[in-house]
Amino acid sequence: MPAKVVDSSAVAALLFGEPSAPTVAERFRGGILIAPALLMYELANVCLKKIRAHPEGREAFLMSFEVWKDMGIDLVAVDFTGVLPLAEQLGLSGYDASYLWLTHRLDAELVTLDRQLERAAALLQQRTPPP
């Protein structure tokens, strides 16, 4: 099965029932889902923002957040000595560059809803072959 690096925008869409959830679910099918360990921090932050914006939905948001455990996403460490130059080169945050570094390292598909990250992934693929 092919590796698919999933970012917080895609996973959050599924967890919290965003309109793009069906599209993301389809892209997740048939792959081994992998993400940098920072995914959990980002998802926790998304959940917290939703709770602050809609406190009446707190319990539902917390229950939705817990679903990530059943998604089978492998959380892995990234090599920050590779992430930092990539972030500099492509004008990304260290967070986004972590997803991109992992995608490139594993020669995997990136599943994201972040257009800037998607463009950077396409640019990187044009510039350099996978390891």
N, C-alpha and C positions, 0 to 999 in steps of 0.2 A: 504494500500500500504506500502511496506517495506521502511524503511529509508536507504538512500545511502549517505554516507559522501564522498564528491567529493573534490579532492585536486587540487592545481593549475596546476599540470602537465596535468591532465586529461581535465580540463576546457580550458586551453590554447590550447591544441591540437584541440579542437573543434573550438574555437574562431578564430584561425589563420590557420586553414586548414592543420594541420600537417598530415602526412601519417597515423597515428594511429587514426585519427578522426572517421572513420566509426566504429571501434571497441569500442571506447569510447562511441559513440552515442548509440550503442546497449546496453552497460552496464548501461547507464543512464535510459533507458526505464523502465517503470513500477515501478518507485520509487519516493519517496519524496526526493528531493535533498537538502542536508544540508552541510554547511561548517562553520568553524570558521570565525569570522569577518575578520581575517587577510587575507583571500582569496583575497580581493580586492587590498591590498597592493602588494601581490605577482603577481597578474595579471597585475597590473600597471607596475611593474618592468619588467615583460616579454615583455610587449608592448614597453616599453622604450628601452630595449635591441634590439628589432627588428627594431625600428626606427633608432637607432644609427648605426646598422649594414647595414641597407638599407634605407637611408634617402629618396630616391625616392618613397618609398612605404608608407610614413608617413600617408597620408590621409586614405589609405586603412586600415592600422593597427589601426588607431584611430576609424574608423567605425566598424571594427571587434571587438575591445575592448568593444564598447558600446552594443554589442549583449548580453553580460552577463545579462543585465537587463531583457531580455526576456526569460531567461532560467529557471526562477522560483526557484532559489537557495535561501533557507532560510539561512541567515547569523546569527550566534549565538555566544554568549560569551562563553568562556571556563573557567574552574576553574584552574587557574595557580598553585594552591597548589597541584593539582593532575597532572598537566602537567610536572612540574619540576622533580619530582621523576621518572616519566615515561621516560623522556628524559635521565636522568642519568642512569637508569637501562638498557635501550636499546641502549645507545650510539647515540641518535638522537639529532637533533637541537630542540630548543623550538618550532619552526614553525612546523616541522614534528610531534613532539609529540602532538601538539594541535589537529591535524587531528586524530591521533591515540587515544588520550584520548576521543574525541567526538565519534569516532567509537565504542569504548569499552563501553562508557557510555550509548549510545543508542542501543547497540547490533545491530549495523548496518553493512552493507556491505561497505567496503572501495573501492572506485574507484580511482585508481592511476596508473600512468605509472612509478613511482619511485620504482625501484626494492628494494632498501634498506628499504624503508618504507613498502613495501609489505612483505618483510621478517620479519620485526619487528612486523607487525600486526599478522602474522602467529605464531610467537614465543609467543607473548602476549596471543593469544587465547589458545595456548597449556598450558600456565602456570596458567591462571586464568579464571574462568568462568565470563561471563558478570554480571554486577550488577543487 
